[in-house]
Amino acid sequence: MKFNKVLDDVKIYEAGKPIELVVREYGVDPKDIIKLASNENPYGTSPKVIKRIQEISQNMYMYPDDSMFQLKESLANKYNVESSNIIIGSGSDQILEFAIHAKCNKNSKILMAKTTFAMYEIYGKQTGATIIKTEDAQHNLEQFSKLYKEHNPEMVFLCLPNNPLGECLDTKDVYEFLKEIDSETLVIIDGAYSEYAKYKDENKKIIVDDLISKFPNVLYLGTFSKAYALGGMRVGYGIGKKDIIQNLYKLRPPFNITTLSLAAAIEALNDEEFVKECIAKNFEEMKRYEDYAEQKGFEYIPSYTNFITIKFDDKYISSEVAQNLLQRGIIVRDLTSYSMNAIRITIGKKEQNTKVFKQLDEVLDILK
Ligand SMILES: *Cc1c(COP(=O)(O)O)cnc(C)c1O
């Protein structure tokens, strides 16, 4: 059967492996599995949010509030913008999809870093657009500028901090770059890990109301899936000028967020203390990964997120390391598909990380 031609060039997104798969394929007891492949918050969901979900579950028989009034109000408060500047999606992924489909077609060009979030390219290619990537894997604004001038793309993606590498541009450099960009080019700033970045370094902090008032062509994305520990609930958001938001709304399916998800996100915003504690622990534990890598002589990328990317030299093949860890119930992300001999590990809880180091020691010993 023939399908839309543009799909020939679209890759299927490969998510981090679920716990169920490791149980099925390797017979590991689910309680012994350590899942550090999808950058979830390993400390689990805030107890306040869990309590709220139990209460609200009574209302499941009804459609959710499709205006999402309360969540938008809470986000508007948090970011000092109007509700009309906000659109909520089933994960910020869905906002990415809306934005790319609203802006691009087969004549369009999209500019992004060489090694960045895979969905930018996947959604882009769904529209038939041409993807242009920098030469450097990590964000390099000089290269972005040069390619921008050369190609005049419809869209530019900045992932701040970047997944899967963990690096983050300074906000002042981003502002300088944005000044060069034409008002017809939609720039997406993906802040999926922004809570981590600004905790670690003030220079990475983005003040969203300032950003969108200075740059009316920018759409900022946030998510509840990472620091807010709600990956399973699928809630994300876009913040931008009304005109952008209204056009994205034209692509939104009705009731794209469930009743439970809305309630969870609202409650999560009421428990910022929980988020802060998780982030503090994240960076304490990240230090242990840095020390581990140094001790083994592996290069790692200093990270502003809740994961760390560790590169291997010729002695090891990252896919083998990842596969051996998987058989031992530890799920990490192999970056071979990004043409890197590296693995990306989500920073787990203290006792999980201790187990990772022990297992990794054994695996490296076997593969030596
Ligand atoms: C996780 C992630 C997202 C979106 O996650 P959702 O669960 O769809 O909100 C977006 N961008 C990056 C870079 C991510 O890592």
The ligand as a MOL file (V3000), in Angstrom:
LIG
                    3D

  0  0  0     0  0            999 V3000
M  V30 BEGIN CTAB
M  V30 COUNTS 15 15 0 0 0
M  V30 BEGIN ATOM
M  V30 1 C 11.4580 14.6500 27.7380 0
M  V30 2 C 11.6390 15.7380 26.7300 0
M  V30 3 C 10.5680 16.4240 26.1240 0
M  V30 4 C 9.1270 16.1610 26.2600 0
M  V30 5 O 8.6630 15.3060 27.1110 0
M  V30 6 P 7.0890 15.1490 27.2970 0
M  V30 7 O 7.0130 14.0040 28.2010 0
M  V30 8 O 6.4830 14.9390 25.9600 0
M  V30 9 O 6.6260 16.4370 27.9140 0
M  V30 10 C 10.8400 17.4390 25.2450 0
M  V30 11 N 12.0720 17.7880 24.9670 0
M  V30 12 C 13.1140 17.1740 25.5140 0
M  V30 13 C 14.4650 17.6390 25.1590 0
M  V30 14 C 12.9350 16.1230 26.3990 0
M  V30 15 O 14.0050 15.4950 26.9010 0
M  V30 END ATOM
M  V30 BEGIN BOND
M  V30 1 1 1 2
M  V30 2 1 2 3
M  V30 3 2 2 14
M  V30 4 1 3 4
M  V30 5 2 3 10
M  V30 6 1 4 5
M  V30 7 1 5 6
M  V30 8 2 6 7
M  V30 9 1 6 8
M  V30 10 1 6 9
M  V30 11 1 10 11
M  V30 12 2 11 12
M  V30 13 1 12 13
M  V30 14 1 12 14
M  V30 15 1 14 15
M  V30 END BOND
M  V30 END CTAB
M  END
